[in-house]
Amino acid sequence: MSREGTGRQVVVAKSAGFCFGVERAVDRVYQQIDALKAGKAKGPIYTFGPIIHNEEVVRDLEEKGVMVLEDEAALRSLPKGQGTVIIRSHGVSRHIYDILEERGVEIVDATCPFVKKIHRIVSEHSEAGDAVVIIGSPDHPEVEGIRGWGNEYTTVINDGAGVDIYVLPQGKKLCIVSQTTFNYNKFKELVEKFLKKGYDSSVLNTICNATQERQVEAAKIASQVDAMIVIGGRHSSNTQKLFEICLKECKNTSYIQTLGDLDPDSVSSVRSVGITAGASTPKKIIEEVHTRMAEQSFAELLKEEEESTKPIRTGEIVTGQVIEVSKDEIILSIAGNKSEGVITRDEYSNDSNVDLTTKVQIGEEMEAKVIKLNDGVGMVSLSYKRMAADRGNKRLEEAFENQEVLTAKVAQVLDGGLSVEVEGARVFIPASLVSDSYEKDLSKYAGQDIEFVITEFNPKRRRIIGDRKQLLVAQKAQLKEELFSRIQIGDAVEGTVKNVTDFGAFIDLGGADGLLHISEMSWGRVENPKKVFKAGDQVRVLIKDIQGEKIALSLKFPEANPWVQAAEKYAVGNVVVGRVARMTDFGAFVELEPGVDALLHVSQISREHVEKPSDVLRIGEEIEARVVDFNEADHKISLSIKAMMAPVQQDADVADVDITQYTEE
């Protein structure tokens, strides 16, 4: 829809305003109000959370007697058998229905059908034992509700870092769904990262078609107008996403809740305006903004000529068109002024070797900061990098105040830490705050994108400090909590060898380390763990014990226990082959297979007298012998070579010696 009555074009998105689910929910509330007046409904009327993220609508409902229940405690305190609770379009967790039924109140379920579908998908996959990933904003009520239909393997992820650290539980299939209002392109990007992990997964695009259409239409309009207005509640997730999308296409984009929030100066001199609105915005507000934009006088444009020679001041940000560019300088024609300005290579970038002809083209518009009104030859000295640094500092200040997690590329590896650049502003991350463990060499971070928060912001003293360590600590704490919530004694889990010592290996289980002691590395004997494992090896281990935060691991899987079939393989009388593993003065211990050793007593080595085993045997030698005793309870086997040499009748010497009395010293 557009109007050009005053010379200004106004374009209103066809998809602006209430979506099907929101309109349905709001209608349900007003219908319930009418039913209560007619004596056909139980009062009072409540909504669990604001029915939509629009303060105007919520205020109107409050005036009509509809009360908002903010949390579960409020639900549990409802008088039994009294009133009606309306479940909003975002939906709720499974257990909320249980609470409402226990209170005996009437339930009006206004959950959006598209959200209901996601509840059903998550519930079915969870009941089948699958792991579910919900791509969306963790704190959004819709996502909280969806998660409440999952199991202990249900996770919410909203960025690439979350995908990177996600580990699919052993033996599980993965189901991926999305918040209905999530950005489709970002959803696609995160799904592609998941698919690269090679998991057995199914992906269900549960983004509402109306949401996708709204976002695509908004982006298209914003790319074609001079100013864009996005209308919606301040807490509306889908409106915030619309604003972000429009801002990318049109720098002059305003986010308002009502007409009264609009800054007239932002649209006073534009020739075209686009209007879109979130799913929680009433049609009435959209029409008010549209009418004002179409009727507003366009006389302000007459001032442009008067301001064409507007004076400029040092420190001001100006816009200009590139009229000339060389390797080391850019010449701009400054808009609104008859002056020309110059940006030298040093004032464009910190890179002294940059070729400016590769950065800008003639005819291109760009902004710069005025640093000197006359450079000596009648031109204005401008700086692109100082403007970028100022904006970067403002961005960093906002991030500091909001404790926002930033991502930036490491520009320099310094002796004492890392230097990263955010929109032209530098942040220093001391070595002690780069990692949660000591790292002597930081060179591996050169050129990498890393996440951090700003912990100190003082640009006047050139102290802008970043901290990556606290994020790693928080991530590991979360991973540890998730790990301990899902593992139990007897589980087989995947891990990565982190460190190998003389007494065992420490295995990273994805949140905490477990100790694989040397005695648990094999059913056989392991002399040196460092000959078996190295850092980085992937291993499948058994959870043997959990004591507090200590996890004991084992590679002695019960199904691989060699003694399970030993009674049959090493029955008395059987002839076996083994390797001499070690010797004492009273005999030799022979390894029949890893984990199964037998004693060959010195008296059973030969029919002739043998002083000590080492006189006739050597370590590693393979020998053949007969089993003369098998004690399954004590895991003891006795062998005799002499019995192989003896006649069929049992040698008296064999009967005279109780081989089982000997144990390894």
CORTA-V929727 format. One record per residue. N is the residue number from 1. RES is the residue in one small letter. PHI is phi in degrees with one decimal (NA if undefined). PSI is psi in radians with two decimals (none if undefined). OMEGA is omega as a letter, one per 40 degrees, with the letter a starting at -180 (* if undefined). Layout:
BEGIN
N,RES,PHI,PSI,OMEGA
N,RES,PHI,PSI,OMEGA
END
This chain:
BEGIN
1,m,NA,2.31,i
2,s,-141.3,2.80,i
3,r,-146.1,2.41,a
4,e,-130.7,0.57,a
5,g,-62.6,-0.50,a
6,t,-114.7,0.25,a
7,g,94.5,-0.22,i
8,r,-99.2,2.36,i
9,q,-91.5,2.26,i
10,v,-118.8,2.11,a
11,v,-115.8,2.12,i
12,v,-107.1,2.23,i
13,a,-61.4,2.34,i
14,k,-62.7,-0.51,a
15,s,-90.1,0.07,a
16,a,-65.9,2.49,i
17,g,97.5,-2.89,a
18,f,-48.8,2.29,i
19,c,-86.9,3.03,a
20,f,-55.9,-0.84,a
21,g,-65.2,-0.73,a
22,v,-69.3,-0.80,a
23,e,-60.3,-0.71,i
24,r,-61.1,-0.75,a
25,a,-66.7,-0.79,a
26,v,-63.7,-0.74,i
27,d,-59.6,-0.68,a
28,r,-60.0,-0.68,a
29,v,-66.3,-0.84,a
30,y,-65.5,-0.61,i
31,q,-63.2,-0.67,a
32,q,-68.4,-0.63,i
33,i,-61.6,-0.80,i
34,d,-63.4,-0.68,a
35,a,-65.7,-0.64,i
36,l,-66.2,-0.72,i
37,k,-62.4,-0.60,a
38,a,-85.3,0.03,i
39,g,75.5,0.34,a
40,k,-104.7,0.11,a
41,a,-139.7,2.73,i
42,k,-87.8,2.26,i
43,g,-107.0,2.91,e
44,p,-75.4,3.00,a
45,i,-102.5,2.31,i
46,y,-124.5,2.69,i
47,t,-119.9,2.46,i
48,f,-85.7,1.71,a
49,g,82.7,2.80,i
50,p,-56.7,2.38,a
51,i,-59.0,-0.63,i
52,i,-145.1,2.90,i
53,h,-85.8,1.14,i
54,n,-145.8,1.99,a
55,e,-64.9,-0.56,a
56,e,-64.5,-0.80,a
57,v,-66.6,-0.78,a
58,v,-61.3,-0.71,i
59,r,-63.9,-0.72,i
60,d,-63.1,-0.70,i
61,l,-67.6,-0.66,i
62,e,-61.9,-0.70,i
63,e,-64.4,-0.42,i
64,k,-93.8,0.16,i
65,g,94.3,0.08,i
66,v,-83.1,2.18,a
67,m,-103.4,2.56,a
68,v,-100.8,2.20,i
69,l,-96.3,2.07,a
70,e,-84.6,-0.49,a
71,d,-148.6,3.12,a
72,e,-65.2,-0.60,i
73,a,-60.0,-0.69,i
74,a,-65.9,-0.64,i
75,l,-63.3,-0.81,a
76,r,-66.3,-0.37,a
77,s,-91.3,0.02,i
78,l,-64.9,2.46,i
79,p,-61.3,2.40,a
80,k,-66.0,2.34,i
81,g,74.3,0.21,a
82,q,-122.7,2.45,i
83,g,87.0,3.03,i
84,t,-129.0,2.29,i
85,v,-111.5,2.21,i
86,i,-100.8,2.16,i
87,i,-86.7,2.16,a
88,r,-71.5,3.05,a
89,s,-64.0,-0.42,i
90,h,-65.3,-0.42,a
91,g,81.1,2.97,a
92,v,-139.1,2.99,i
93,s,-69.7,2.82,a
94,r,-57.0,-0.71,a
95,h,-71.5,-0.29,i
96,i,-65.8,-0.67,i
97,y,-61.8,-0.66,i
98,d,-62.8,-0.73,i
99,i,-63.4,-0.79,a
100,l,-64.0,-0.71,i
101,e,-65.8,-0.66,i
102,e,-64.8,-0.60,i
103,r,-79.2,-0.24,i
104,g,71.4,0.47,i
105,v,-93.0,2.82,i
106,e,-72.8,2.48,a
107,i,-118.2,2.20,i
108,v,-113.3,1.90,a
109,d,-91.3,1.83,i
110,a,-102.9,0.36,i
111,t,-58.1,2.32,i
112,c,-56.7,2.34,i
113,p,-56.0,-0.58,i
114,f,-67.6,-0.63,i
115,v,-70.9,-0.70,i
116,k,-56.4,-0.68,i
117,k,-61.6,-0.69,i
118,i,-67.0,-0.71,i
119,h,-55.5,-0.77,a
120,r,-65.5,-0.75,i
121,i,-61.6,-0.85,a
122,v,-64.0,-0.73,a
123,s,-62.6,-0.80,a
124,e,-64.3,-0.79,a
125,h,-68.1,-0.62,i
126,s,-67.7,-0.73,i
127,e,-65.3,-0.48,i
128,a,-80.2,-0.05,i
129,g,88.6,0.13,a
130,d,-76.0,2.76,i
131,a,-88.5,2.45,a
132,v,-121.5,2.33,i
133,v,-113.3,2.18,i
134,i,-101.7,2.04,i
135,i,-88.8,1.98,a
136,g,174.2,-3.07,a
137,s,-82.0,2.07,a
138,p,-56.2,-0.59,a
139,d,-91.5,-0.03,a
140,h,-73.8,2.37,a
141,p,-57.7,-0.59,i
142,e,-62.3,-0.77,a
143,v,-68.2,-0.70,i
144,e,-60.3,-0.70,i
145,g,-65.4,-0.78,i
146,i,-60.3,-0.76,a
147,r,-60.8,-0.53,a
148,g,-69.9,-0.06,i
149,w,-105.1,0.10,a
150,g,-100.1,-2.90,i
151,n,-120.3,-2.89,a
152,e,-68.9,-0.20,i
153,y,-99.8,0.27,a
154,t,-91.9,2.23,a
155,t,-130.5,2.55,i
156,v,-107.4,2.28,a
157,i,-133.7,2.38,a
158,n,-128.7,0.09,i
159,d,-153.7,3.03,a
160,g,-63.6,-0.57,i
161,a,-63.4,-0.66,i
162,g,-63.8,-0.65,i
163,v,-66.9,-0.73,a
164,d,-59.2,-0.69,a
165,i,-91.9,-0.09,a
166,y,-71.6,2.35,i
167,v,-126.9,2.10,i
168,l,-70.1,2.20,i
169,p,-54.9,2.52,a
170,q,-53.8,2.27,i
171,g,79.8,0.10,a
172,k,-100.5,2.60,i
173,k,-93.2,2.73,a
174,l,-115.0,2.34,i
175,c,-118.5,2.24,a
176,i,-114.5,2.19,i
177,v,-126.2,3.10,a
178,s,-137.5,2.65,i
179,q,-58.9,2.45,a
180,t,-63.1,-0.47,a
181,t,-103.6,0.25,a
182,f,-72.6,2.61,i
183,n,-64.0,2.16,a
184,y,-62.2,-0.76,a
185,n,-62.8,-0.68,i
186,k,-69.4,-0.66,i
187,f,-59.1,-0.80,i
188,k,-59.8,-0.77,a
189,e,-61.4,-0.79,a
190,l,-69.6,-0.64,i
191,v,-63.2,-0.72,i
192,e,-61.4,-0.66,i
193,k,-65.3,-0.68,i
194,f,-64.1,-0.78,a
195,l,-62.1,-0.54,i
196,k,-66.4,-0.34,i
197,k,-75.3,-0.25,i
198,g,76.8,0.36,a
199,y,-74.6,2.70,i
200,d,-75.4,1.71,a
201,s,-136.4,2.72,i
202,s,-122.9,2.39,a
203,v,-115.1,2.19,i
204,l,-119.9,1.94,i
205,n,-75.7,1.71,a
206,t,-101.3,0.29,i
207,i,-68.2,2.29,a
208,c,-62.3,2.33,i
209,n,-56.8,-0.66,a
210,a,-62.1,-0.65,i
211,t,-65.1,-0.81,i
212,q,-60.4,-0.82,a
213,e,-62.1,-0.71,a
214,r,-61.4,-0.78,a
215,q,-67.9,-0.74,i
216,v,-64.4,-0.78,a
217,e,-64.4,-0.72,i
218,a,-62.3,-0.76,a
219,a,-62.6,-0.71,a
220,k,-65.0,-0.80,i
221,i,-64.0,-0.79,a
222,a,-59.9,-0.55,a
223,s,-75.1,-0.17,a
224,q,-115.5,-0.01,a
225,v,-120.4,2.91,i
226,d,-83.4,-0.47,i
227,a,-144.6,2.58,a
228,m,-129.3,2.38,i
229,i,-118.0,2.18,i
230,v,-111.5,2.14,a
231,i,-109.4,2.31,i
232,g,170.8,2.93,i
233,g,-64.0,2.60,a
234,r,-64.4,-0.45,a
235,h,-102.4,0.18,a
236,s,-81.5,2.06,a
237,s,-63.5,-0.76,a
238,n,-70.1,-0.54,i
239,t,-70.3,-0.70,i
240,q,-59.9,-0.70,i
241,k,-67.8,-0.66,i
242,l,-60.1,-0.76,i
243,f,-59.7,-0.80,i
244,e,-61.7,-0.73,a
245,i,-65.0,-0.79,a
246,c,-66.6,-0.66,a
247,l,-62.1,-0.57,i
248,k,-66.2,-0.57,a
249,e,-91.7,-0.48,a
250,c,-141.6,1.97,a
251,k,-62.8,-0.56,a
252,n,-88.3,1.20,i
253,t,-115.3,2.27,a
254,s,-111.1,2.47,i
255,y,-111.9,1.94,a
256,i,-127.1,2.76,i
257,q,-100.6,-0.66,i
258,t,-139.0,3.00,i
259,l,-57.3,-0.59,a
260,g,-64.7,-0.31,i
261,d,-83.4,-0.19,a
262,l,-76.6,2.29,i
263,d,-84.2,1.96,a
264,p,-57.8,-0.57,a
265,d,-64.0,-0.47,a
266,s,-70.4,-0.33,a
267,v,-127.6,0.20,a
268,s,-67.0,-0.51,a
269,s,-125.9,0.49,i
270,v,-100.1,2.62,a
271,r,-94.3,-0.29,i
272,s,-144.7,2.42,a
273,v,-130.8,2.36,i
274,g,-108.3,2.54,a
275,i,-130.7,2.25,i
276,t,-136.9,2.95,a
277,a,-150.4,2.65,i
278,g,-72.5,2.99,a
279,a,-67.6,-0.24,a
280,s,-104.3,0.29,a
281,t,-101.1,2.11,i
282,p,-63.8,2.60,a
283,k,-60.1,-0.59,a
284,k,-58.7,-0.76,a
285,i,-67.6,-0.69,i
286,i,-61.3,-0.75,a
287,e,-65.4,-0.66,i
288,e,-61.6,-0.79,a
289,v,-66.6,-0.71,a
290,h,-61.8,-0.80,a
291,t,-61.4,-0.78,a
292,r,-63.2,-0.72,a
293,m,-66.7,-0.64,a
294,a,-76.1,-0.53,a
295,e,-93.3,-0.29,a
296,q,-60.2,2.42,i
297,s,-64.1,2.52,a
298,f,-104.3,0.31,a
299,a,-65.6,-0.38,a
300,e,-59.1,-0.44,a
301,l,-66.3,-0.38,i
302,l,-66.1,-0.37,a
303,k,-73.2,-0.29,a
304,e,-59.3,-0.73,a
305,e,-64.3,-0.70,i
306,e,-63.4,-0.56,a
307,e,-92.2,0.09,a
308,s,-64.6,-0.38,i
309,t,-115.1,0.54,a
310,k,-58.7,2.26,a
311,p,-67.4,2.62,i
312,i,-110.6,2.75,a
313,r,-128.6,2.69,i
314,t,-60.9,2.36,a
315,g,92.2,-0.21,a
316,e,-76.2,2.62,i
317,i,-95.2,2.17,a
318,v,-119.8,2.77,i
319,t,-111.2,2.43,i
320,g,-146.6,2.84,i
321,q,-104.8,2.36,a
322,v,-70.3,2.08,i
323,i,-109.8,-0.22,i
324,e,-160.9,2.48,i
325,v,-146.5,2.37,i
326,s,-127.7,-3.08,a
327,k,-62.1,-0.55,a
328,d,-118.7,0.08,i
329,e,-159.6,2.71,i
330,i,-122.5,2.31,i
331,i,-106.4,2.24,a
332,l,-115.9,2.52,i
333,s,-95.1,1.97,a
334,i,-75.9,2.19,a
335,a,-66.7,2.47,i
336,g,76.4,0.16,a
337,n,-154.3,2.59,a
338,k,-86.6,0.16,a
339,s,-87.8,2.85,i
340,e,-117.9,2.61,a
341,g,-127.0,2.78,a
342,v,-126.6,2.39,i
343,i,-117.2,1.98,i
344,t,-80.0,2.91,i
345,r,-57.2,-0.74,a
346,d,-64.4,-0.49,i
347,e,-94.5,0.05,i
348,y,-100.1,-0.70,a
349,s,-150.9,2.78,i
350,n,-79.7,-0.18,i
351,d,-83.6,1.90,a
352,s,-71.3,-0.16,a
353,n,-106.1,0.06,a
354,v,-65.9,2.42,i
355,d,-97.1,1.94,a
356,l,-65.5,-0.39,i
357,t,-67.9,-0.29,i
358,t,-90.3,-0.12,a
359,k,-103.4,-0.65,a
360,v,-133.8,2.81,i
361,q,-126.4,2.68,i
362,i,-61.0,2.37,a
363,g,96.8,-0.28,a
364,e,-75.7,2.52,i
365,e,-94.9,2.46,i
366,m,-150.9,2.82,i
367,e,-108.0,2.69,i
368,a,-157.0,2.85,a
369,k,-100.5,2.36,i
370,v,-77.1,2.11,i
371,i,-111.3,-0.31,i
372,k,-159.5,2.31,a
373,l,-73.7,-0.44,i
374,n,-141.7,2.06,a
375,d,-84.6,0.12,i
376,g,107.3,-0.33,i
377,v,-123.4,0.41,i
378,g,85.8,0.18,i
379,m,-110.6,2.72,i
380,v,-86.3,2.24,i
381,s,-80.7,2.20,a
382,l,-121.0,2.76,i
383,s,-136.3,2.13,i
384,y,-82.3,-0.71,a
385,k,-70.6,-0.57,i
386,r,-70.5,-0.64,i
387,m,-62.3,-0.78,a
388,a,-63.1,-0.69,a
389,a,-65.9,-0.70,i
390,d,-61.1,-0.80,i
391,r,-67.9,-0.64,i
392,g,-63.2,-0.72,i
393,n,-63.8,-0.66,i
394,k,-65.2,-0.70,i
395,r,-63.5,-0.71,a
396,l,-68.4,-0.64,i
397,e,-62.9,-0.75,i
398,e,-62.8,-0.74,i
399,a,-65.0,-0.65,i
400,f,-64.9,-0.80,a
401,e,-67.1,-0.61,a
402,n,-95.4,0.00,a
403,q,51.8,0.75,a
404,e,-77.2,2.49,i
405,v,-83.2,2.13,a
406,l,-105.5,2.69,i
407,t,-124.9,2.25,a
408,a,-151.6,2.78,i
409,k,-85.4,2.45,i
410,v,-71.4,2.01,a
411,a,-84.1,-0.63,a
412,q,-146.5,2.51,i
413,v,-102.5,2.00,a
414,l,-104.0,2.99,i
415,d,-60.0,-0.68,a
416,g,-101.8,0.09,a
417,g,160.5,-2.64,a
418,l,-122.0,2.57,i
419,s,-114.9,2.17,i
420,v,-120.4,2.76,a
421,e,-120.1,2.24,i
422,v,-120.6,1.87,i
423,e,50.4,0.77,i
424,g,90.0,-0.16,i
425,a,-104.1,2.50,a
426,r,-94.3,2.46,i
427,v,-126.1,2.33,i
428,f,-103.4,2.26,i
429,i,-113.3,1.84,a
430,p,-58.2,2.66,a
431,a,-55.1,-0.61,a
432,s,-70.4,-0.26,a
433,l,-113.3,0.19,i
434,v,-80.3,-0.68,a
435,s,-140.2,2.91,i
436,d,-88.7,0.07,i
437,s,-138.0,2.75,a
438,y,-65.7,2.28,i
439,e,-127.7,2.01,a
440,k,-72.6,-0.70,a
441,d,-111.3,2.01,a
442,l,-96.5,0.05,a
443,s,-61.4,-0.41,a
444,k,-65.7,-0.30,a
445,y,-85.5,-0.15,a
446,a,-56.6,2.20,i
447,g,77.9,-0.04,a
448,q,-83.0,2.61,i
449,d,-85.4,2.21,i
450,i,-129.5,2.72,i
451,e,-101.1,2.57,a
452,f,-164.1,2.96,i
453,v,-123.0,2.71,i
454,i,-87.1,2.12,a
455,t,-106.9,-0.26,i
456,e,-146.1,2.24,a
457,f,-130.1,1.81,i
458,n,-144.7,1.33,a
459,p,-62.2,-0.47,i
460,k,-63.9,-0.61,i
461,r,-96.4,0.15,a
462,r,55.8,0.70,i
463,r,-118.7,1.66,i
464,i,-121.8,1.84,a
465,i,-106.7,2.32,i
466,g,-108.2,2.74,a
467,d,-135.8,2.02,i
468,r,-96.7,-0.46,a
469,k,-58.9,-0.80,a
470,q,-64.1,-0.52,i
471,l,-69.5,-0.73,i
472,l,-64.4,-0.72,i
473,v,-62.5,-0.75,a
474,a,-66.4,-0.71,i
475,q,-63.3,-0.76,a
476,k,-66.8,-0.63,i
477,a,-63.7,-0.71,i
478,q,-66.7,-0.77,i
479,l,-62.7,-0.68,i
480,k,-63.9,-0.77,a
481,e,-61.3,-0.77,i
482,e,-65.7,-0.68,a
483,l,-62.8,-0.89,a
484,f,-67.7,-0.38,i
485,s,-77.0,-0.35,a
486,r,-112.2,-0.27,a
487,i,-96.2,2.69,i
488,q,-150.6,2.84,a
489,i,-58.0,2.31,a
490,g,100.9,-0.20,i
491,d,-72.7,2.55,i
492,a,-100.6,2.20,a
493,v,-131.6,2.77,i
494,e,-93.0,2.53,i
495,g,-153.1,3.01,i
496,t,-122.5,2.28,i
497,v,-64.8,2.14,a
498,k,-99.2,-0.73,a
499,n,-154.2,2.50,a
500,v,-121.4,2.27,i
501,t,-121.9,-3.14,i
502,d,-69.0,-0.43,a
503,f,-102.0,-0.10,i
504,g,166.1,-2.89,a
505,a,-133.0,2.46,i
506,f,-96.5,2.21,a
507,i,-111.5,2.19,i
508,d,-80.1,2.04,a
509,l,-97.6,0.15,a
510,g,85.5,1.03,a
511,g,138.3,-0.47,i
512,a,-160.5,2.76,i
513,d,-98.3,2.55,i
514,g,-118.5,2.65,i
515,l,-100.1,2.14,i
516,l,-101.2,1.70,a
517,h,-68.8,2.66,a
518,i,-55.4,-0.60,a
519,s,-72.3,-0.23,a
520,e,-109.7,0.19,a
521,m,-82.0,-0.35,a
522,s,-163.1,2.73,i
523,w,-68.9,-0.34,i
524,g,-95.8,-2.85,a
525,r,-95.9,2.30,i
526,v,-114.3,2.07,a
527,e,-83.0,-0.62,a
528,n,-146.8,1.95,a
529,p,-55.9,-0.51,a
530,k,-69.9,-0.29,i
531,k,-86.2,-0.20,a
532,v,-105.1,-0.69,a
533,f,-125.5,2.73,i
534,k,-141.2,2.71,a
535,a,-55.8,2.34,i
536,g,101.4,-0.25,i
537,d,-64.2,2.45,i
538,q,-92.8,2.28,a
539,v,-135.7,2.67,i
540,r,-109.6,2.08,a
541,v,-125.9,2.88,a
542,l,-105.1,2.33,i
543,i,-75.6,1.89,a
544,k,-86.8,-0.69,a
545,d,-158.4,2.63,i
546,i,-130.7,2.03,i
547,q,-123.3,1.76,a
548,g,64.5,-2.08,i
549,e,-100.8,0.13,i
550,k,-95.1,2.27,a
551,i,-119.0,2.13,i
552,a,-98.1,2.31,a
553,l,-115.3,2.86,i
554,s,-151.9,2.62,i
555,l,-107.9,0.14,i
556,k,-87.6,1.34,i
557,f,-69.7,2.33,a
558,p,-53.7,-0.67,a
559,e,-68.6,-0.28,i
560,a,-100.8,0.10,a
561,n,-62.3,2.02,a
562,p,-66.1,-0.34,a
563,w,-79.2,-0.15,i
564,v,-61.4,-0.69,a
565,q,-110.5,0.22,a
566,a,-66.0,-0.63,a
567,a,-58.3,-0.63,a
568,e,-80.9,-0.75,a
569,k,-70.7,-0.56,a
570,y,-121.2,0.69,i
571,a,-65.4,2.63,i
572,v,-56.0,2.28,a
573,g,102.5,-0.38,i
574,n,-68.3,2.50,i
575,v,-95.0,2.23,a
576,v,-127.8,2.83,i
577,v,-118.3,2.35,i
578,g,-147.2,3.08,a
579,r,-117.2,2.32,i
580,v,-66.6,2.04,a
581,a,-95.1,-0.72,a
582,r,-160.9,2.83,a
583,m,-135.6,2.61,i
584,t,-127.3,3.13,i
585,d,-68.1,-0.46,a
586,f,-95.7,-0.12,i
587,g,169.5,-3.09,a
588,a,-119.1,2.46,i
589,f,-97.4,2.19,a
590,v,-110.5,2.20,i
591,e,-84.5,1.99,i
592,l,-83.6,-0.58,i
593,e,-166.6,2.81,a
594,p,-53.8,2.13,i
595,g,96.5,-0.16,i
596,v,-125.8,1.88,i
597,d,-112.2,2.65,i
598,a,-132.0,2.67,a
599,l,-97.4,2.20,i
600,l,-105.9,1.74,a
601,h,-65.4,2.60,a
602,v,-56.7,-0.56,a
603,s,-74.4,-0.20,a
604,q,-107.8,0.19,a
605,i,-80.1,-0.65,a
606,s,-154.4,2.78,i
607,r,-72.8,-0.37,i
608,e,-88.8,2.78,a
609,h,-68.0,2.28,i
610,v,-119.7,2.17,a
611,e,-69.1,-0.90,i
612,k,-148.3,2.64,a
613,p,-55.4,-0.63,a
614,s,-66.4,-0.20,i
615,d,-72.4,-0.45,a
616,v,-125.5,-0.26,a
617,l,-118.8,2.83,i
618,r,-137.6,2.65,a
619,i,-59.8,2.32,i
620,g,92.6,-0.19,a
621,e,-70.6,2.43,i
622,e,-91.5,2.29,a
623,i,-130.5,2.78,i
624,e,-117.0,2.34,a
625,a,-152.1,2.92,i
626,r,-104.6,2.45,i
627,v,-75.6,2.15,a
628,v,-112.1,-0.20,i
629,d,-157.5,2.42,i
630,f,-134.9,2.06,a
631,n,-119.6,1.66,a
632,e,-66.6,-0.65,a
633,a,-61.6,-0.72,a
634,d,-98.6,0.08,a
635,h,55.3,0.87,i
636,k,-123.5,2.35,i
637,i,-131.0,2.36,i
638,s,-114.6,2.41,a
639,l,-118.2,2.84,i
640,s,-148.7,2.14,i
641,i,-80.2,-0.60,a
642,k,-58.6,-0.64,i
643,a,-64.6,-0.45,i
644,m,-71.8,-0.51,a
645,m,-88.5,-0.39,a
646,a,-71.9,2.79,i
647,p,-65.0,3.07,a
648,v,-57.7,-0.70,i
649,q,-66.0,2.46,a
650,q,-65.5,2.29,i
651,d,-62.5,2.32,a
652,a,-59.3,-0.59,a
653,d,-61.7,-0.59,a
654,v,-64.6,-0.76,a
655,a,-67.5,-0.44,a
656,d,-78.7,-0.27,a
657,v,-111.1,2.15,i
658,d,-90.0,1.59,a
659,i,-63.8,-0.52,a
660,t,-69.0,-0.22,a
661,q,-75.1,-0.22,a
662,y,-90.8,2.38,i
663,t,-128.7,2.78,a
664,e,-66.8,2.34,i
665,e,-82.6,none,*
END
